[in-house]
Amino acid sequence: MARGTTAADVRRMARRVLDLCRARGLHVATAESCTGGLVAGALTEIAGSSDVVDRGFVTYSDEAKQAMLGVPASMLKRHGAVSSETAAAMAKGALKNSLADIAVSITGIAGPGGGSKKKPVGLVYFAAARRGGKRLAQRRLYGEIGRSRVRAFSVVQALAMIETLAKAPRR
């Protein structure tokens, strides 16, 4: 877990997100790359989550992003898998290919390798979208804090974005 964030904290946050979505009749989908399904895992660890969680897409490769979420190959070539554009396309694709009302996506470089000057280890892009409504985007540069910590911080960020969209008024 991320420093200052315990497994119990993540469970409480996931439970809060599920309770909020349940109360508002909202369903959730995740589109994850560098977290490899950890956000969906955090949500589905809570009993009764099946009435909120519609599905999770683990799209680690560019080919999976294209096939499962409809991320255009041209976008991946132009901006790369780790970009705000790709994160937004992943969230949009998760909504299109699910029954969810809210989708969150995560793409980044958890490390320890794979970084560059332009895209260093610890760089993560997030997008969240509510069907017919608000969209959010975040860029985080966690730094070289270790793979597990980058992923743990990313789970917390994604859950917070779902919570924000669940609280937003319907359009």
MARGU-797259 format. One record per atom (N, C-alpha, C): x, y, z. Coordinates in steps of 0.2 Angstrom, whole numbers, padded with zeros to 4 digits, always signed. Example, Ala and Ser with C-alpha at 12.3 -4.5 7.8 and 13.67 -1.06 7.14 Angstrom:
residues 2
+0066-0028+0039+0062-0022+0039+0066-0016+0039+0064-0011+0035+0068-0005+0036+0064+0000+0039
***
This chain:
residues 171
+0004-0006+0000+0000+0000+0000+0004+0006+0000+0001+0012-0002+0005+0018-0002+0006+0020+0005+0011+0024+0006+0013+0026+0013+0007+0031+0015+0005+0029+0021-0001+0033+0024-0008+0030+0021-0008+0025+0017-0014+0022+0015-0013+0014+0016-0017+0012+0021-0017+0005+0022-0023+0001+0018-0022-0005+0018-0027-0009+0015-0034-0008+0018-0034-0007+0024-0041-0005+0027-0043+0001+0025-0039+0006+0023-0041+0013+0021-0044+0012+0014-0041+0008+0010-0043+0006+0003-0050+0003+0003-0051-0002+0008-0057-0005+0008-0063-0001+0010-0061+0004+0015-0066+0009+0017-0068+0013+0011-0063+0015+0008-0065+0020+0002-0069+0016-0003-0067+0010-0005-0071+0006-0010-0078+0005-0007-0079+0003-0001-0085+0002+0002-0089+0009+0001-0086+0015+0003-0090+0021+0002-0092+0022-0005-0087+0021-0010-0089+0022-0017-0095+0017-0019-0095+0011-0017-0100+0006-0018-0107+0008-0015-0107+0011-0009-0113+0013-0006-0116+0019-0009-0111+0024-0011-0114+0030-0015-0117+0028-0022-0113+0024-0025-0116+0022-0032-0122+0018-0031-0123+0013-0026-0129+0009-0025-0134+0014-0024-0133+0019-0019-0139+0023-0017-0141+0027-0023-0137+0029-0028-0139+0033-0034-0140+0028-0040-0140+0022-0039-0142+0017-0045-0137+0017-0051-0130+0018-0049-0125+0019-0054-0121+0013-0054-0119+0011-0060-0114+0005-0061-0108+0008-0064-0102+0004-0062-0096+0006-0064-0092+0001-0068-0088+0004-0072-0083-0001-0076-0076+0002-0075-0071-0002-0075-0064+0000-0075-0060-0002-0081-0056+0003-0083-0051+0001-0089-0044+0002-0086-0040-0003-0085-0034-0003-0082-0028-0005-0086-0023-0002-0085-0017-0004-0089-0012-0005-0083-0008+0000-0081-0003-0001-0076-0005-0004-0069-0011-0004-0067-0014-0007-0061-0016-0014-0062-0017-0016-0068-0018-0023-0069-0025-0026-0066-0030-0022-0065-0036-0024-0062-0037-0023-0054-0032-0019-0052-0032-0018-0044-0038-0014-0042-0040-0009-0046-0046-0005-0045-0052-0009-0044-0053-0013-0050-0059-0018-0050-0058-0023-0044-0052-0025-0042-0051-0030-0037-0053-0026-0030-0051-0020-0029-0053-0017-0023-0061-0016-0022-0064-0015-0028-0071-0014-0027-0075-0021-0026-0072-0026-0030-0076-0033-0029-0073-0037-0023-0069-0034-0020-0067-0037-0013-0072-0036-0008-0077-0031-0009-0082-0030-0005-0088-0034-0007-0091-0038-0002-0097-0042-0003-0103-0038-0006-0106-0040-0011-0112-0036-0013-0110-0031-0019-0104-0031-0021-0102-0026-0026-0105-0028-0033-0107-0034-0034-0110-0035-0040-0116-0031-0042-0119-0028-0038-0125-0024-0040-0122-0017-0042-0116-0015-0042-0113-0009-0044-0108-0010-0049-0103-0015-0049-0098-0016-0053-0100-0020-0059-0100-0017-0065-0102-0020-0071-0097-0024-0074-0091-0022-0075-0085-0025-0078-0079-0021-0077-0073-0025-0078-0067-0022-0078-0063-0024-0084-0059-0020-0087-0055-0021-0093-0048-0021-0091-0044-0026-0092-0037-0025-0090-0034-0025-0097-0031-0019-0099-0029-0018-0106-0022-0016-0106-0017-0021-0104-0010-0020-0103-0007-0018-0109-0008-0021-0115-0005-0020-0121-0009-0015-0125-0005-0012-0130-0009-0008-0135-0014-0012-0139-0013-0018-0141-0018-0022-0144-0024-0023-0140-0023-0024-0134-0029-0025-0130-0033-0018-0129-0029-0013-0129-0033-0006-0128-0037-0005-0135-0034-0007-0140-0038-0006-0147-0044-0011-0147-0042-0017-0146-0048-0023-0147-0053-0022-0142-0052-0021-0135-0057-0021-0130-0060-0014-0129-0056-0009-0130-0059-0002-0129-0060+0003-0135-0057+0000-0141-0058+0004-0147-0053+0010-0147-0048+0010-0143-0043+0015-0143-0039+0015-0150-0040+0021-0154-0037+0020-0161-0029+0019-0161-0027+0015-0166-0020+0014-0166-0016+0020-0168-0019+0025-0172-0016+0031-0173-0015+0035-0167-0019+0035-0162-0019+0039-0156-0013+0036-0152-0013+0029-0152-0007+0026-0148+0000+0028-0151+0000+0028-0158+0006+0029-0161+0008+0037-0160+0003+0041-0161+0005+0048-0160+0006+0050-0153+0002+0048-0148+0003+0050-0141+0006+0045-0136+0006+0039-0138+0008+0033-0134+0003+0031-0129+0004+0025-0127-0001+0022-0122-0001+0026-0116+0004+0029-0114+0004+0033-0107+0003+0040-0109-0003+0042-0110-0005+0049-0112-0012+0051-0109-0013+0057-0109-0020+0059-0107-0025+0057-0112-0023+0058-0119-0027+0056-0124-0029+0049-0124-0024+0044-0122-0026+0037-0122-0030+0036-0116-0029+0039-0110-0033+0038-0104-0040+0040-0106-0041+0046-0109-0048+0048-0111-0051+0043-0115-0048+0040-0120-0051+0036-0125-0052+0029-0122-0048+0027-0117-0050+0021-0113-0056+0022-0109-0057+0027-0106-0063+0028-0102-0069+0028-0106-0069+0032-0112-0074+0032-0117-0076+0025-0119-0071+0021-0121-0072+0014-0123-0075+0010-0118-0073+0011-0112-0076+0007-0106-0083+0008-0106-0085+0015-0107-0092+0016-0106-0096+0013-0112-0093+0014-0118-0096+0011-0124-0097+0004-0124-0092+0000-0121-0092-0007-0121-0094-0010-0115-0099-0006-0111-0101-0009-0105-0108-0006-0104-0111-0008-0098-0118-0006-0096-0117+0000-0090-0111+0002-0089-0109+0006-0084-0111+0013-0085-0112+0017-0079-0114+0024-0080-0108+0028-0079-0103+0025-0075-0096+0028-0074-0091+0024-0076-0086+0026-0079-0080+0022-0081-0074+0026-0078-0069+0023-0076-0062+0026-0074-0057+0022-0078-0052+0026-0080-0046+0022-0084-0039+0025-0081-0035+0020-0081-0028+0022-0078-0023+0019-0083-0018+0023-0085-0012+0021-0089-0006+0024-0087-0001+0021-0086+0005+0024-0083+0011+0019-0083+0017+0022-0080+0023+0018-0080+0024+0017-0072+0023+0011-0070+0024+0009-0063+0031+0008-0061+0035+0006-0066+0042+0004-0065+0043-0003-0063+0049-0004-0061+0055+0000-0060+0058+0003-0067+0057-0001-0073+0059+0001-0079+0054+0004-0083+0056+0006-0090+0051+0008-0094+0050+0015-0095+0053+0019-0091+0053+0026-0091+0057+0029-0096+0056+0036-0097+0061+0040-0102+0061+0047-0099+0065+0051-0102+0065+0058-0099+0058+0061-0100+0055+0060-0106+0048+0063-0108+0043+0060-0103+0043+0053-0102+0038+0049-0098+0042+0045-0093+0043+0048-0087+0047+0045-0082+0043+0040-0078+0047+0035-0075+0044+0030-0070+0040+0034-0065+0034+0032-0064+0029+0035-0059+0024+0040-0062+0024+0041-0069+0020+0045-0072+0013+0041-0074+0007+0043-0071+0001+0040-0072-0004+0045-0075-0008+0043-0080-0014+0047-0082-0020+0043-0080-0025+0047-0078-0032+0045-0076-0037+0048-0080-0042+0045-0082-0048+0048-0085-0054+0045-0081-0059+0049-0081-0066+0046-0078-0071+0049-0082-0076+0046-0084-0082+0048-0087-0088+0046-0085-0093+0050-0085-0100+0048-0083-0104+0048-0089-0108+0043-0090-0112+0043-0097-0116+0049-0097-0116+0052-0103-0119+0058-0104-0118+0064-0100-0112+0064-0096-0111+0069-0092-0103+0071-0091-0102+0073-0085-0095+0075-0083-0090+0070-0085-0084+0073-0086-0078+0070-0087-0072+0073-0083-0068+0069-0081-0062+0071-0077-0056+0068-0080-0050+0072-0079-0044+0069-0081-0039+0072-0075-0034+0067-0074-0029+0069-0069-0022+0066-0072-0017+0070-0070-0010+0067-0072-0006+0067-0065-0003+0062-0064+0001+0061-0057+0008+0059-0059+0013+0062-0056+0020+0060-0056+0022+0058-0049+0021+0052-0048+0023+0049-0041+0030+0048-0040+0034+0048-0046+0041+0047-0045+0043+0040-0044+0049+0039-0043+0052+0032-0043+0051+0030-0035+0045+0028-0034+0043+0026-0027+0042+0019-0026+0043+0015-0031+0042+0008-0031+0036+0006-0035+0036+0001-0038+0030-0001-0042+0024-0002-0038+0024-0005-0032+0018-0007-0028+0015+0000-0026+0019+0005-0024+0017+0011-0021+0014+0015-0027+0017+0015-0033+0013+0019-0038+0007+0016-0040+0006+0009-0040+0000+0006-0041-0005+0007-0035-0003+0007-0029-0008+0008-0024-0010+0015-0024-0006+0020-0025-0008+0027-0025-0013+0028-0031-0012+0024-0037-0016+0025-0042-0023+0022-0041-0024+0017-0037-0030+0014-0035-0034+0019-0031-0031+0022-0026-0034+0028-0022-0036+0033-0026-0032+0036-0031-0034+0041-0036-0040+0039-0040-0040+0033-0043-0046+0031-0047-0052+0030-0043-0052+0028-0037-0058+0027-0032-0061+0034-0031-0056+0039-0030-0058+0046-0028-0062+0049-0034-0059+0047-0040-0063+0050-0046-0070+0047-0047-0070+0041-0046-0077+0037-0047-0082+0041-0042-0079+0042-0036-0083+0045-0030-0085+0052-0032-0081+0056-0035-0083+0063-0038-0088+0062-0043-0087+0058-0048-0093+0058-0053-0099+0055-0050-0099+0050-0046-0105+0048-0043-0109+0053-0039-0105+0058-0036-0109+0064-0032-0111+0069-0037-0109+0069-0043-0111+0074-0048-0118+0074-0050-0122+0079-0051-0129+0079-0053-0129+0076-0060-0135+0072-0061-0136+0070-0067-0138+0076-0072-0136+0075-0078-0138+0080-0083-0145+0078-0086
***
